[in-house]
Amino acid sequence: MEFKITNRFSGSISFSLETESLKLCLEAAVKAEANLRGANLRGANLRGANLREANLLGADLLGADLLGANLRGADLRGANLRGADLLGANLRGADLRGADLLGANLRGADLRGANLRGADLRGANLRGADLREADLREADLREADGVNKFITTPLYLLLDQIGKIRAYKLVNAENEGPYRGGLVYKIGKSVSVKNPCADEQQQCAAGISLATLDWCIKEWREGYKILICEFARKDIAAIPIATDGKFRVSRCKIVGEKDLQEIGVIKKEE
């Protein structure tokens, strides 16, 4: 029987083969290094398939049966894996940036070193999944089952600090935050807000957003400044799960400003 793998967007045939199952067809396509970007594999039975290092960027795998499949090192950026069964699957080192894994079954999956940045993992089953060294920054983990929030970001170390803690605030030329939240940050002054959002599931919400220095450097724009802020543990309102470097406090004091030349943001004048 001839099996065809088509592109979900154009409908064109990406690969075809006379064989016994779609699973064998797909394995042959991967072995042949066929272009499987955007492949339409919705609801496919791929149980136990060897798809190691497959290029499945943007593929439609909605509801697919991938139980025990080997997807080690696969490119699944932007793939639709909503409701897929990935029980016990090997996704070690896989690139899942921006993938839709809403409601997916990842129980017992090997996700060591996987890049899940910005992935939608709402309602996913992650019980027993190995997430060591996985990148979960900006991933949406709302209602995900079995995820240990303490492995999603190193920022939880802030909760064990004593005394004054320091972090950073990126401000524009008017000394406001990049999104102009109405607060003005000046050296030597304290700022505070009432009722900051304490929901760890919310990445951006009410409160004073502080960040790591690397986050501020990445988001810096011409005319911006990076201020040094001081606060106490009790002032922390929320450290969002899988944060990319931001967290919220109810109050802080601005105690200084980083030298942008010293930290390599702008070039030193010769």
Backbone as numpy.savetxt, mean C-alpha at the origin, in Angstrom:
# Nx Ny Nz CAx CAy CAz Cx Cy Cz
-8.99 -29.71 -27.27 -9.83 -28.51 -27.27 -8.95 -27.26 -27.27
-9.35 -26.27 -28.06 -8.56 -25.04 -28.11 -9.03 -24.06 -27.03
-8.08 -23.59 -26.24 -8.36 -22.58 -25.23 -7.71 -21.28 -25.65
-8.44 -20.19 -25.46 -7.94 -18.87 -25.85 -7.91 -17.94 -24.64
-6.86 -17.16 -24.56 -6.76 -16.13 -23.53 -6.88 -14.80 -24.24
-7.91 -14.05 -23.89 -8.16 -12.78 -24.57 -7.84 -11.59 -23.67
-7.66 -10.44 -24.30 -7.42 -9.21 -23.57 -8.74 -8.63 -23.12
-8.84 -8.28 -21.84 -10.09 -7.78 -21.27 -10.52 -6.44 -21.87
-9.60 -5.70 -22.42 -9.91 -4.37 -22.95 -10.20 -4.39 -24.45
-9.35 -5.07 -25.21 -9.51 -5.06 -26.67 -10.24 -6.28 -27.22
-10.27 -7.36 -26.43 -10.90 -8.59 -26.90 -10.00 -9.40 -27.81
-8.82 -8.90 -28.10 -7.89 -9.62 -28.98 -7.33 -10.85 -28.27
-6.92 -11.83 -29.06 -6.38 -13.07 -28.50 -4.91 -12.89 -28.12
-4.61 -13.11 -26.86 -3.23 -12.98 -26.38 -2.45 -14.27 -26.55
-3.17 -15.40 -26.43 -2.52 -16.71 -26.53 -3.60 -17.77 -26.72
-3.29 -18.79 -27.51 -4.23 -19.90 -27.68 -3.45 -21.20 -27.80
-4.09 -22.28 -27.40 -3.40 -23.57 -27.41 -4.42 -24.71 -27.37
-4.12 -25.77 -28.14 -4.91 -27.00 -28.07 -4.42 -27.79 -26.86
-5.24 -27.85 -25.83 -4.83 -28.53 -24.60 -6.06 -28.97 -23.82
-5.86 -29.43 -22.60 -6.95 -30.01 -21.83 -7.67 -29.03 -20.91
-7.03 -27.90 -20.59 -7.66 -26.96 -19.66 -7.08 -25.56 -19.83
-7.83 -24.58 -19.34 -7.35 -23.19 -19.38 -6.11 -23.05 -18.51
-6.06 -23.80 -17.44 -4.89 -23.76 -16.55 -3.63 -24.13 -17.32
-3.67 -25.22 -18.09 -2.50 -25.64 -18.86 -2.17 -24.64 -19.95
-3.20 -24.04 -20.52 -3.01 -23.02 -21.55 -2.27 -21.81 -20.97
-2.70 -21.39 -19.78 -2.08 -20.23 -19.14 -0.65 -20.54 -18.73
-0.41 -21.73 -18.21 0.95 -22.12 -17.83 1.88 -22.11 -19.04
1.36 -22.58 -20.17 2.14 -22.57 -21.41 2.42 -21.15 -21.87
1.42 -20.28 -21.70 1.58 -18.87 -22.09 2.67 -18.20 -21.25
2.68 -18.51 -19.96 3.69 -17.94 -19.06 5.07 -18.46 -19.45
5.15 -19.75 -19.74 6.43 -20.35 -20.13 6.94 -19.75 -21.43
6.01 -19.42 -22.32 6.38 -18.83 -23.61 6.60 -17.32 -23.52
6.44 -16.78 -22.30 6.59 -15.34 -22.05 5.64 -14.51 -22.92
4.43 -15.03 -23.08 3.41 -14.32 -23.85 2.98 -13.06 -23.11
2.50 -12.08 -23.86 2.01 -10.84 -23.27 0.62 -11.08 -22.69
0.55 -11.18 -21.39 -0.72 -11.47 -20.72 -1.26 -10.26 -19.98
-0.75 -9.09 -20.32 -1.27 -7.87 -19.70 -2.76 -7.73 -20.04
-3.54 -7.46 -19.00 -4.97 -7.28 -19.22 -5.71 -8.54 -19.60
-5.14 -9.70 -19.32 -5.78 -10.97 -19.68 -7.13 -11.14 -18.98
-8.10 -11.65 -19.72 -9.42 -11.91 -19.15 -9.46 -13.32 -18.61
-9.32 -13.44 -17.29 -9.31 -14.74 -16.62 -10.36 -14.78 -15.52
-11.39 -14.02 -15.75 -12.46 -13.92 -14.75 -13.08 -15.28 -14.46
-13.10 -15.65 -13.16 -13.73 -16.89 -12.73 -13.00 -18.15 -13.15
-11.78 -18.02 -13.64 -11.04 -19.18 -14.15 -10.62 -20.13 -13.04
-10.59 -21.42 -13.38 -10.10 -22.44 -12.44 -8.61 -22.60 -12.67
-7.83 -21.99 -11.82 -6.37 -22.01 -11.94 -5.75 -22.60 -10.69
-6.49 -23.48 -10.08 -6.03 -24.10 -8.84 -4.69 -24.81 -9.05
-3.71 -24.43 -8.22 -2.40 -25.07 -8.28 -1.56 -24.69 -9.49
-1.98 -23.70 -10.25 -1.25 -23.32 -11.46 0.13 -22.76 -11.14
1.08 -23.05 -12.02 2.43 -22.49 -11.88 2.53 -21.24 -12.74
2.36 -20.09 -12.11 2.37 -18.81 -12.81 3.51 -17.94 -12.30
4.58 -18.57 -11.94 5.73 -17.87 -11.38 6.25 -16.82 -12.37
6.41 -15.59 -11.86 6.93 -14.45 -12.62 6.08 -14.11 -13.85
4.82 -14.49 -13.82 3.92 -14.16 -14.93 3.66 -12.66 -14.99
3.52 -12.14 -16.21 3.18 -10.73 -16.39 1.67 -10.64 -16.55
0.99 -10.38 -15.46 -0.47 -10.30 -15.44 -0.93 -8.91 -15.03
-0.15 -7.93 -15.42 -0.49 -6.54 -15.12 -1.88 -6.21 -15.65
-2.75 -5.71 -14.76 -4.09 -5.31 -15.17 -5.01 -6.45 -15.54
-4.63 -7.69 -15.24 -5.46 -8.84 -15.60 -6.75 -8.87 -14.79
-7.79 -9.47 -15.39 -9.07 -9.63 -14.70 -9.16 -11.05 -14.17
-8.96 -11.20 -12.86 -9.01 -12.49 -12.20 -10.12 -12.52 -11.16
-11.14 -11.73 -11.39 -12.26 -11.65 -10.45 -12.84 -13.04 -10.22
-12.91 -13.42 -8.93 -13.52 -14.69 -8.57 -12.75 -15.91 -9.02
-11.52 -15.75 -9.48 -10.74 -16.89 -9.97 -10.34 -17.82 -8.83
-10.22 -19.11 -9.15 -9.78 -20.10 -8.17 -8.27 -20.27 -8.33
-7.52 -19.66 -7.42 -6.06 -19.71 -7.45 -5.52 -20.41 -6.21
-6.32 -21.30 -5.67 -5.93 -22.02 -4.46 -4.60 -22.74 -4.71
-3.62 -22.46 -3.86 -2.34 -23.13 -3.97 -1.52 -22.77 -5.18
-1.92 -21.74 -5.92 -1.19 -21.36 -7.14 0.17 -20.76 -6.80
1.11 -20.91 -7.72 2.44 -20.33 -7.54 2.52 -19.04 -8.36
2.43 -17.91 -7.67 2.49 -16.60 -8.31 3.71 -15.84 -7.80
4.71 -16.58 -7.43 5.92 -15.95 -6.88 6.54 -15.01 -7.92
6.78 -13.77 -7.52 7.40 -12.79 -8.40 6.54 -12.32 -9.55
5.25 -12.66 -9.54 4.37 -12.27 -10.64 4.08 -10.78 -10.61
3.83 -10.21 -11.79 3.45 -8.80 -11.90 1.93 -8.74 -11.96
1.33 -8.33 -10.86 -0.13 -8.25 -10.75 -0.57 -6.83 -10.44
0.22 -5.87 -10.88 -0.13 -4.47 -10.65 -1.48 -4.15 -11.28
-2.36 -3.56 -10.47 -3.66 -3.14 -10.97 -4.58 -4.28 -11.37
-4.23 -5.50 -11.02 -5.07 -6.65 -11.39 -6.35 -6.68 -10.57
-7.40 -7.22 -11.17 -8.68 -7.38 -10.47 -8.73 -8.78 -9.88
-8.47 -8.87 -8.58 -8.51 -10.14 -7.87 -9.63 -10.15 -6.84
-10.62 -9.34 -7.12 -11.75 -9.22 -6.19 -12.44 -10.58 -6.02
-12.54 -11.02 -4.76 -13.22 -12.27 -4.48 -12.47 -13.51 -4.92
-11.22 -13.38 -5.33 -10.44 -14.54 -5.78 -10.06 -15.42 -4.59
-9.93 -16.73 -4.85 -9.52 -17.66 -3.81 -8.03 -17.92 -3.95
-7.25 -17.32 -3.05 -5.80 -17.44 -3.06 -5.31 -18.18 -1.82
-6.16 -19.07 -1.32 -5.82 -19.85 -0.14 -4.50 -20.58 -0.35
-3.53 -20.31 0.52 -2.25 -21.01 0.44 -1.41 -20.69 -0.78
-1.77 -19.66 -1.52 -1.02 -19.32 -2.73 0.35 -18.75 -2.39
1.30 -18.95 -3.30 2.64 -18.41 -3.13 2.72 -17.09 -3.90
2.71 -16.00 -3.16 2.79 -14.66 -3.75 4.05 -13.95 -3.26
5.02 -14.72 -2.93 6.26 -14.15 -2.40 6.92 -13.25 -3.45
7.18 -12.01 -3.06 7.83 -11.07 -3.97 6.97 -10.60 -5.12
5.68 -10.92 -5.11 4.79 -10.49 -6.19 4.54 -8.99 -6.11
4.31 -8.39 -7.28 4.01 -6.96 -7.34 2.51 -6.78 -7.46
1.88 -6.36 -6.37 0.43 -6.20 -6.30 0.03 -4.75 -6.06
0.87 -3.84 -6.49 0.57 -2.43 -6.30 -0.75 -2.06 -6.98
-1.64 -1.45 -6.20 -2.91 -1.01 -6.74 -3.87 -2.11 -7.12
-3.58 -3.34 -6.76 -4.46 -4.46 -7.10 -5.75 -4.41 -6.28
-6.83 -4.92 -6.88 -8.12 -4.98 -6.20 -8.28 -6.37 -5.60
-8.11 -6.47 -4.29 -8.22 -7.74 -3.58 -9.38 -7.72 -2.59
-10.36 -6.90 -2.89 -11.52 -6.78 -2.00 -12.18 -8.15 -1.83
-12.30 -8.57 -0.57 -12.97 -9.83 -0.28 -12.21 -11.07 -0.71
-10.95 -10.93 -1.10 -10.17 -12.09 -1.55 -9.81 -12.98 -0.37
-9.67 -14.28 -0.65 -9.27 -15.23 0.39 -7.77 -15.45 0.28
-7.03 -14.84 1.20 -5.57 -14.96 1.23 -5.11 -15.73 2.46
-6.00 -16.54 2.98 -5.68 -17.31 4.18 -4.47 -18.20 3.92
-3.47 -18.07 4.77 -2.28 -18.92 4.65 -1.40 -18.62 3.45
-1.66 -17.53 2.76 -0.86 -17.19 1.58 0.53 -16.71 1.99
1.51 -16.98 1.13 2.88 -16.51 1.37 3.04 -15.18 0.66
3.02 -14.09 1.43 3.14 -12.75 0.87 4.44 -12.08 1.31
5.42 -12.88 1.65 6.69 -12.32 2.08 7.31 -11.46 0.97
7.63 -10.23 1.33 8.28 -9.34 0.37 7.39 -8.86 -0.76
6.10 -9.15 -0.69 5.18 -8.70 -1.74 4.96 -7.20 -1.65
4.77 -6.58 -2.79 4.50 -5.14 -2.82 2.99 -4.94 -2.94
2.37 -4.57 -1.83 0.92 -4.37 -1.77 0.58 -2.90 -1.59
1.48 -2.05 -1.99 1.27 -0.62 -1.81 0.03 -0.16 -2.58
-0.89 0.48 -1.85 -2.10 1.00 -2.48 -3.11 -0.06 -2.87
-2.90 -1.31 -2.48 -3.84 -2.37 -2.82 -5.12 -2.25 -2.00
-6.22 -2.69 -2.58 -7.51 -2.69 -1.88 -7.71 -4.06 -1.25
-7.52 -4.13 0.07 -7.65 -5.39 0.80 -8.84 -5.37 1.74
-9.80 -4.53 1.44 -10.98 -4.45 2.30 -11.69 -5.80 2.37
-11.94 -6.24 3.59 -12.68 -7.48 3.78 -11.94 -8.73 3.37
-10.66 -8.62 3.07 -9.89 -9.80 2.67 -9.60 -10.68 3.88
-9.47 -11.97 3.65 -9.12 -12.91 4.71 -7.61 -13.10 4.69
-6.94 -12.57 5.71 -5.49 -12.64 5.79 -5.02 -13.51 6.96
-5.92 -14.33 7.46 -5.56 -15.18 8.60 -4.45 -16.16 8.21
-3.39 -16.13 8.98 -2.28 -17.05 8.72 -1.40 -16.66 7.56
-1.70 -15.54 6.90 -0.87 -15.10 5.78 0.48 -14.61 6.31
1.53 -14.90 5.57 2.87 -14.47 5.96 3.17 -13.14 5.28
3.16 -12.07 6.06 3.33 -10.72 5.53 4.69 -10.12 5.88
5.63 -10.96 6.24 6.95 -10.44 6.59 7.58 -9.70 5.40
8.05 -8.49 5.68 8.71 -7.64 4.69 7.79 -7.21 3.55
6.50 -7.44 3.68 5.57 -6.97 2.65 5.38 -5.46 2.79
5.21 -4.79 1.66 4.99 -3.34 1.66 3.49 -3.09 1.65
2.96 -2.63 2.77 1.53 -2.39 2.91 1.19 -0.91 3.00
2.13 -0.06 2.62 1.88 1.37 2.68 0.70 1.75 1.78
-0.20 2.54 2.35 -1.38 3.04 1.65 -2.37 1.95 1.24
-2.15 0.72 1.67 -3.12 -0.33 1.39 -4.38 -0.09 2.22
-5.53 -0.41 1.66 -6.79 -0.25 2.37 -7.12 -1.57 3.05
-6.97 -1.60 4.37 -7.16 -2.83 5.14 -8.42 -2.80 6.00
-9.35 -1.93 5.65 -10.58 -1.86 6.42 -11.33 -3.19 6.38
-11.71 -3.65 7.56 -12.47 -4.89 7.74 -11.72 -6.13 7.26
-10.43 -6.01 7.01 -9.64 -7.19 6.67 -9.55 -8.09 7.89
-9.60 -9.39 7.69 -9.61 -10.35 8.79 -8.22 -10.95 8.98
-7.71 -10.84 10.20 -6.48 -11.53 10.54 -5.20 -10.74 10.35
-5.31 -9.46 9.98 -4.08 -8.68 9.79 -3.60 -8.12 11.12
-2.32 -8.21 11.35 -1.70 -7.66 12.55 -1.23 -6.25 12.22
-1.93 -5.26 12.73 -1.62 -3.87 12.36 -0.19 -3.48 12.72
0.39 -4.17 13.70 1.72 -3.78 14.16 2.83 -4.15 13.18
2.50 -4.89 12.12 3.51 -5.18 11.11 3.31 -4.34 9.86
2.33 -3.43 9.90 2.04 -2.63 8.71 2.84 -1.34 8.66
3.41 -0.90 9.77 4.20 0.33 9.80 5.10 0.34 11.02
6.32 0.85 10.88 7.20 0.96 12.05 6.81 2.11 12.97
5.83 2.92 12.58 5.48 4.09 13.38 4.84 3.76 14.72
4.45 2.51 14.93 3.88 2.15 16.22 4.90 2.26 17.35
6.17 2.40 16.99 7.19 2.60 18.03 6.95 3.91 18.78
6.22 4.84 18.16 5.91 6.11 18.83 5.12 5.90 20.11
4.32 4.85 20.14 3.47 4.59 21.30 4.26 4.14 22.53
5.52 3.77 22.33 6.35 3.32 23.44 7.38 4.36 23.87
7.30 5.56 23.29 8.25 6.61 23.64 7.81 7.34 24.91
8.78 7.86 25.63 8.48 8.65 26.82 9.06 10.05 26.62
8.50 11.00 27.35 8.98 12.37 27.22 8.54 12.99 25.91
9.30 13.97 25.44 8.96 14.68 24.22 9.40 13.88 22.99
8.51 13.81 22.01 8.77 13.09 20.76 8.82 14.12 19.64
9.66 13.88 18.66 9.75 14.81 17.54 9.40 14.14 16.21
8.71 14.91 15.38 8.39 14.48 14.02 8.38 15.74 13.16
7.82 15.65 11.97 7.96 16.75 11.02 6.62 17.16 10.41
6.56 18.43 10.01 5.37 18.99 9.39 5.77 19.72 8.11
5.20 19.30 7.00 5.44 19.96 5.73 4.45 21.11 5.59
4.97 22.32 5.35 4.10 23.49 5.22 4.45 24.26 3.96
3.48 25.05 3.49 3.71 25.87 2.31 4.30 27.23 2.71
4.38 28.13 1.75 5.00 29.44 2.01 4.23 30.26 3.03
2.94 29.95 3.22 2.10 30.67 4.19 2.08 29.96 5.54
2.94 28.97 5.71 3.03 28.19 6.96 1.78 27.39 7.26
1.05 27.02 6.22 -0.09 26.12 6.36 0.30 24.75 5.81
-0.48 23.74 6.19 -0.25 22.43 5.62 -0.52 22.43 4.13
-0.02 21.44 3.39 -0.21 21.39 1.94 -1.67 21.47 1.51
-2.59 20.98 2.36 -4.01 20.99 2.00 -4.77 22.12 2.67
-4.02 23.08 3.21 -4.60 24.30 3.77 -5.75 24.01 4.73
-5.42 23.34 5.82 -6.44 22.98 6.80 -6.86 24.08 7.75
-6.33 25.28 7.55 -6.75 26.40 8.40 -5.83 26.68 9.56
-4.89 25.79 9.83 -3.94 26.00 10.92 -2.65 26.61 10.38
-2.07 27.51 11.16 -0.81 28.15 10.79 0.26 27.67 11.76
1.38 27.24 11.22 2.46 26.67 12.02 3.65 27.62 12.04
3.97 28.14 13.24 5.08 29.07 13.40 6.01 28.59 14.50
7.29 28.75 14.27 8.29 28.31 15.25 8.08 29.01 16.59
8.07 28.20 17.65 7.86 28.71 19.00 6.41 28.70 19.43
5.50 28.41 18.51 4.07 28.40 18.81 3.55 26.97 18.88
2.48 26.80 19.66 1.80 25.51 19.75 0.49 25.57 18.97
0.09 24.44 18.42 -1.19 24.34 17.72 -1.95 23.14 18.29
-3.26 23.23 18.27 -4.07 22.12 18.78 -5.40 22.09 18.05
-6.03 20.93 18.07 -7.36 20.77 17.48 -8.24 20.00 18.46
-9.53 20.26 18.39 -10.48 19.52 19.21 -11.01 18.33 18.42
-11.20 17.25 19.11 -11.80 16.05 18.54 -11.11 15.55 17.27
-9.80 15.29 17.31 -9.14 14.71 16.15 -9.65 13.30 15.89
-9.63 12.87 14.66 -10.13 11.54 14.31 -9.18 10.46 14.84
-9.72 9.56 15.65 -8.92 8.49 16.25 -9.06 7.17 15.49
-9.74 7.19 14.36 -9.98 5.97 13.58 -8.73 5.59 12.80
-8.11 4.49 13.16 -6.89 4.04 12.50 -7.12 3.59 11.06
-8.37 3.37 10.71 -8.69 2.94 9.34 -8.68 4.12 8.37
-8.70 5.34 8.90 -8.74 6.53 8.05 -7.33 7.08 7.85
-6.88 7.09 6.60 -5.55 7.61 6.31 -5.49 9.12 6.46
-6.50 9.80 5.97 -6.55 11.27 6.04 -7.85 11.68 6.73
-7.73 12.39 7.83 -8.93 12.78 8.59 -8.57 13.96 9.49
-9.55 14.39 10.31 -9.37 15.55 11.17 -8.23 15.33 12.17
-7.44 16.37 12.35 -6.33 16.32 13.27 -5.12 17.02 12.68
-4.05 17.06 13.42 -2.80 17.65 12.93 -1.96 16.51 12.36
-1.73 16.56 11.07 -0.96 15.50 10.41 0.53 15.79 10.48
1.25 14.91 11.14 2.71 14.97 11.16 3.23 13.77 10.36
4.52 13.77 10.10 5.05 12.70 9.25 6.52 12.44 9.53
7.01 11.39 8.90 8.43 11.08 8.96 9.17 12.05 8.04
10.46 12.17 8.23 11.24 13.08 7.40 11.26 12.63 5.94
11.36 11.33 5.70 11.39 10.86 4.31 10.09 11.17 3.59
8.94 11.10 4.31 7.66 11.45 3.68 7.67 12.92 3.28
8.13 13.77 4.16 8.16 15.21 3.87 9.07 15.52 2.69
10.20 14.84 2.62 11.13 15.06 1.51 10.49 14.65 0.18
9.79 13.52 0.19 9.16 13.04 -1.04 8.04 13.97 -1.51
7.34 14.58 -0.56 6.20 15.42 -0.91 6.57 16.90 -1.04
7.81 17.25 -0.81 8.25 18.64 -0.84 8.07 19.26 -2.22
7.65 20.52 -2.24 7.52 21.29 -3.48 8.24 22.63 -3.30
8.55 23.29 -4.40 9.22 24.58 -4.35 8.46 25.54 -3.44
9.17 26.17 -2.52 8.56 27.12 -1.59 8.10 26.51 -0.28
8.10 25.17 -0.20 7.68 24.50 1.03 8.82 24.49 2.06
8.43 24.30 3.31 9.37 24.16 4.42 9.04 22.89 5.20
10.04 22.36 5.87 9.84 21.20 6.74 10.12 21.63 8.17
9.07 21.67 8.97 9.20 22.11 10.36 9.39 20.93 11.30
10.07 21.19 12.41 10.27 20.17 13.44 9.23 20.40 14.53
8.47 19.36 14.84 7.38 19.47 15.82 7.63 18.55 17.01
7.18 19.00 18.16 7.37 18.26 19.40 6.01 17.96 20.03
5.86 16.75 20.52 4.59 16.33 21.13 4.86 15.20 22.11
3.83 14.80 22.84 3.95 13.69 23.79 3.10 12.51 23.31
3.37 11.35 23.86 2.63 10.16 23.47 1.13 10.35 23.60
0.69 11.02 24.68 -0.74 11.22 24.91 -1.39 12.09 23.84
-0.57 12.82 23.08 -1.11 13.70 22.04 -1.40 12.95 20.74
-0.93 11.70 20.62 -1.15 10.94 19.40 -2.62 10.53 19.30
-3.27 10.95 18.23 -4.68 10.62 18.02 -4.84 9.31 17.26
-4.01 9.10 16.24 -4.12 7.88 15.45 -2.88 7.67 14.59
-2.45 6.42 14.54 -1.43 6.00 13.57 -2.17 5.10 12.59
-2.52 5.61 11.42 -3.32 4.82 10.48 -2.65 3.51 10.09
-3.44 2.47 9.99 -2.94 1.16 9.57 -2.38 1.29 8.15
-1.18 0.76 7.96 -0.50 0.80 6.66 -0.22 2.22 6.17
-0.01 3.13 7.10 0.31 4.50 6.73 1.58 4.57 5.90
1.65 5.57 5.03 2.85 5.77 4.22 3.85 6.69 4.92
3.56 7.04 6.17 4.48 7.87 6.93 3.81 8.98 7.72
2.49 9.12 7.56 1.74 10.16 8.27 1.01 9.59 9.47
0.80 10.46 10.46 -0.03 10.11 11.61 -0.63 11.40 12.16
-1.60 11.27 13.05 -2.33 12.43 13.55 -2.09 12.65 15.04
-1.98 13.93 15.41 -1.89 14.31 16.82 -2.93 15.38 17.11
-3.22 15.55 18.39 -4.19 16.57 18.79 -3.52 17.91 19.05
-2.22 17.87 19.39 -1.49 19.12 19.65 0.00 18.88 19.45
0.70 19.97 19.17 2.15 19.89 19.06 2.73 21.30 19.12
4.02 21.39 19.36 4.72 22.67 19.37 5.77 22.66 18.28
5.86 23.75 17.53 6.84 23.85 16.47 8.13 24.39 17.08
9.18 23.59 17.01 10.42 23.94 17.72 11.58 24.26 16.78
11.39 24.09 15.49 12.49 24.39 14.58 12.14 24.11 13.14
13.13 24.27 12.28 12.96 24.05 10.84 14.17 23.31 10.30
13.95 22.34 9.43 15.04 21.59 8.84 15.76 22.43 7.79
17.07 22.28 7.74 17.88 22.93 6.71 17.75 22.10 5.43
17.08 22.63 4.42 16.79 21.88 3.21 18.05 21.53 2.42
19.07 22.34 2.54 20.34 22.02 1.89 21.02 20.85 2.60
20.95 20.88 3.91 21.61 19.84 4.71 21.03 18.46 4.43
19.73 18.39 4.19 19.09 17.09 3.96 18.95 16.77 2.47
19.57 17.59 1.62 19.63 17.28 0.20 18.40 17.58 -0.61
17.48 18.38 -0.06 16.27 18.72 -0.81 16.58 19.77 -1.87
17.42 20.72 -1.52 17.87 21.72 -2.48 19.39 21.72 -2.52
19.94 22.10 -3.66 21.39 22.07 -3.83 22.05 23.21 -3.07
23.22 22.92 -2.55 23.99 23.94 -1.86 24.55 24.92 -2.88
24.54 26.17 -2.52 25.08 27.19 -3.40 26.59 27.10 -3.43
27.14 27.15 -4.64 28.60 27.04 -4.79 29.27 28.40 -4.62
